[in-house]
Amino acid sequence: MTPIPSTHGTHQQGSTAPEMPPRVTVPVPAAAAAPSTRQEERVADTLEFPVRNGAPKADVPLGPTGRPMPDLPTPQPPAEHGDARVISMCNQKGGVGKTTTTINLGASLAEFGMKVLLVDFDPQGSLSVGLGLNPHEMDLTVYNLLLQDDVSLDDVVVESGVEGMDLLPSNIDLSAAEVQLVHEVGREQTLQRVLRPALDRYDVILIDCQPSLGLLTVNALTASHGVIVPLECEYFALRGVALLKTTIDKVQQRLNPGLEIDGVLGTMYDGRTLHGREVLERLVQAWGDKVFHTVIRRTVKFSDSTVAGEPITSYASTSTGAEAYRQLAKEVALRCLGE
């Protein structure tokens, strides 16, 4: 047999993504183990994970992440507002639920009596549109706040339509800020500087980041105390988290030593599919207790509430999506706000 010529040095080896654990195969129940012509589309009947360490399933009721679901207390309204925790919703992949999570987590925290400020830091203005604003009719946005010294926070902040929750809106003008900030002194701290007056007025400030790791996202991370990473329960979304973790580490080392990852949130989860279950289990293997117990499942109500321009907590208050975000708000309050 003629030996195959060596191609050493003609191409580069792909990334090994060391942060990602090896593939794990979820055992299939015996009833579902019958031969099938489409095994890759097999659907599981149960939302629970396989039993671990030989423990009887009845003894350990597990949540969708494969861990016992904690009993989360209802947060109490703060005696006085202020000393806000700034949290960025960050993922360089688009369509993973950043804006949906920002709106509905903020609305749920406001339901518990907290004063919340949402910052639309994406030039697409999805957060503003999701709360019923027309981005083309805005006179002042976060862009003006960043680059004009004569514009104050009070000039730009608007009511969101949800009691206790305000909005710092955005539109396509913000796309120019990334270019203009390059020439500014301390460009990475610009958002931190303009948000400083808000820290004494609000309990939580949630920043909806753009789907990239550019200067605007670095500004958001520099201004934040913590990061929540919404992650679609899909394989390619899981692969991209390693790069985001590298960016967060660099910001922590060079610009914001106090920055920490508050949690990773599984979104768009369909527990009936084997693929969704596998991705969520691998997420827990890679991030451990950083993964929120709460998981956001797919539901058409999220799209409907966006069209209506209001949070799902008011549009479909008793829906599973609304209850999931109220549960997430309890978990965030307990984990990040010391409630």
N, C-alpha and C positions, 0 to 999 in steps of 0.2 A: 504493500500500500504506500502510495506517495505521501510523505509527511506534509502536513499543512504548514505553509510558510509562517514565520513568526511575525506578528503585528505589534510587537512591543514598541512603545513610544509613539504610535500613530494615533492614539486616542486616549482620552482621560477617563479614569474610573469614576463612576457616579458616586453621589453622596451615600454614606452608610447610615445616616440619621441615627447616631448613637443614642439620642434621647428616647427613641421609640423602642418599646419592648418587643420581643419576638412575637410572632403571630400565635394566637391562642385559639384553639378549636373548641367551641362550646359543645359539650356532649348533647346529643339529641335524645329525647325520651324514647323509650322502647317502642311506644305506640306509633311514633313518627319515623321509625327506622326502616320502614318498608321501602323496597326499591322504587325509584321515581325517575322519570325521564328528564325532570328539571330540578335536580337536587339544589342547584344554586339559588333557586327561588323559593326554597322551602320556608314555610311560615310556622312559627312556634305558637302554640295555643296559650302559653302562660307568659306572664311578664316577669316572673321571678327567675333569678339566676340559679345555676346548679348548686347543689348542696356542697359546702366546703368542709374539709376535715372530718368527714363522716358524721357530722351533726345531723340529727333528724330535722327535716324541713319544718315540722310543726313547732320545734323548740326555738327556731330563729327565723321570725318573719322578716324577710329581706325586702328592701326597697329596690327601685330599678337599677341602682348602682351596685347591687350585690352586697350592700351593707345594711345592718339594722337601721331602720328609719328612726331618728331621734324624736322625742316629744318636744316640740319647739314652743316656748312660751310666747304669748302675745306681747309685743313691745309696748311699754307705757309712754304716753306723750311726755316729752321733756319739760321740765319745770320752766326752763327758759331756753330760747333759741340762740344758736351761735356755736363757735368752735367746730366749724363744719369739717367733715371728712370728705376729701376730694377723691373720687373714684373714676378712673377711665374705663370705658368699655372698648376694648382693643382687640383687634385681630386683623392681620393684613389681608385675609381672604374676605371677599365680599359675600353678602347673602347668607351670613351665618346667624343673624338675629341680634346684631348690636343695637340697632335703632329700636326694634321691638322691645328688647330688654330694657333699654334706657327709659322708654316711655312708661312701660308697665311696672317696672320696679320702682321708678320714681312715684307713680300714682299710688302704688301699694304702700310705700313708706309714708306718703302724705295721708293716706287713710288712717294710719296709726298715729297721727298727730304731729309728724315731723314736718319741718319746713324744708322744701327741696328746691334746688335750682338745677335745671337741665341746660347743658351747654351744647349747642349744635356746632360741632367743630369739623363738619364735613361739607365741602363746597357743593355737594349735591343737595344739601338742605333737606334731607329726608326726615329728620327729626321735626323740623318746623312744619313740613307738609303733613306729617303724621298727626300733628296737633291742630290741623285745620288752617294754617297760615298759607298765604300765597307768597312765595319767595320773590316774585317780581314786583310786589307792592310794598316792600319793606324800604323805608328811608334809611334806617340805621341798623346795622348788624354787628356781629362780633368782629367782622373785618374792620369797621370803623373804630371799634374799641381798641383793637390791636395797634392801629397805625396812626390814629389821630389823637394828639394830646388833649384837644379840647372836647373830646367825647368821654363821658363818664359812664359808669356801670348803670346808673339810674336812667340815663338817656336811652339805653339799648334794651334793658330787660322789659319783657312783656308778660302779661298773664297768660297762663296756658289753658285756662278753662277748667282746671282742676283746682279745687280749694287747697291752698297750702303749697302749690307747686308753680314756680315761675320758669320762664324760658328765656335763654339768650340765643336769639335766632341767627340763622346763617343763610346765605345764598351763594350763587356762583362767584360773586366778588371775592370770596375767601380764597379761591384758587390763585389769585394774584398775590396774596399775602406771602405765600411760600417763596416767591421770587424776591419780593421786596424785603423780607426779613433777613435775607442772606447778608445784606450790607449793614444790618443793625448790630450795635454792640450788645452783647448778651442776648443774642437772638433766641436761644433756647429757653430763656426765662421770661419771654414777653407775656405769655398767657398767665403765668404765675403772678406776674406783677399786676396785671389788670384785674385778676380775680381776688386779689388780697382784700379789698373792701367787703367782699361777699362772705368772707369767712366768719364774720361776727353776726351775720344776719340769718344764716341757714345752718341746718343740722347736717345736710348731705348735699354735695354738689356732684352730679353725674355728667361726665363728658362723653359724648358720642363721637368717637374718632373716625376718621376716614379709613377706607380699606387700603392702607399702604403704610410703609414704615419711614415716611419722609419727615421733613422738618416740622410739619404741623403735629404729627403724632408724637415726635420727640418733645415738642412743647407741652402737649397734654400729659405725657408721662412725667416730665419735670415738674409740672404743677400739681401732681397727684400724690396722695398718700398711699393709694392702693390701686390695683388693676384687677378687673374682672374680665376673664377671657370667655366670651360666648363661643361655643364650638359645635358646629353641626355634627351630628352623629353619622359621619360618612368618612370613608377611608382617606380621601385626599385632603379633607379638612384636618384630619389628625396629623398628617405628615407635615403640614405647614407650621405647626405650633413650635417646632424646634427653632426656627428662624426668629419667631417672635420672642421666645425666651432669651435668645442671644441679645436681641435689641434691648429688652428690659434689663438684662444684666449690665450692659454697657451704660445705660442711663443711670442705673443704681451706682455704678462704680465712679462715674465721671461727673454726674450732674445732680443726682438726688439720692443720697445715701439712705434716706428713710423710706424709699419706695419698696413696696412689697406686693406680691401677688395675693390678693384677697381670696381668689377662688377661680375655678374653671367650671363653666356651666354648660352642660349638655343641652343642646337645643334640637328642634326638629326631629325628635326621637320617635321612632315607631317600634315599640317593643315586640310586635308580632313577627318582625323579620329577623332572621338569624344574623344578617349583616349588622343591623343596628345594635343588637345585643353584644356582638363581638367587639364593635368599635367602642361602645361604652365600657366594656370590661377592660379593654386595653388602655383606655383613658385613665381608669382608676389605677391600673398597674403602673402607668407612667407618672402620675401626679399624686397618687395616694389621697391623703386627707384634704388636699387642696381642691378636690372635686366636690362640688356642692352635692348634698343628698338630693336636693330638688332637681328634677329633670323636666324640661319643657317639651311636651309632646306636640306633634303636628295637629293643627285644627284649623279649619277654614275661618273660624271666628277672628283670628288674627288679621287676615286679609280684609275681612269685612269691617273691623274696627278701624283699620288704617284708612279705608275709603271714607268712613264716617268722620274721620279726624278727631278721634278720641281714644283714650285707653280702653283696653278690653275690660278693665275693672268697672267701668261705667257703662260701656256699650253692651256687654254680656256678663253682668256681674256674677251670675251663678254658674258660669261655664267652667269647664275643667281648666281652661287656660288662665282664667282670672284667679281661680283657687291656687294654681301652681305658682303664679307670681306673688300672691299673698304669702304663700309658704316660703318662697325665696326671700321675700322681704323680712320675714321672721328670722331666717337663717343669716342673712346679711347683718341684721341688727344684733344678733347674738354673737356672730363671729367678728364683725368689723367695727361695730359701734359701741360695744360693751353694754348692750341693753340686757 
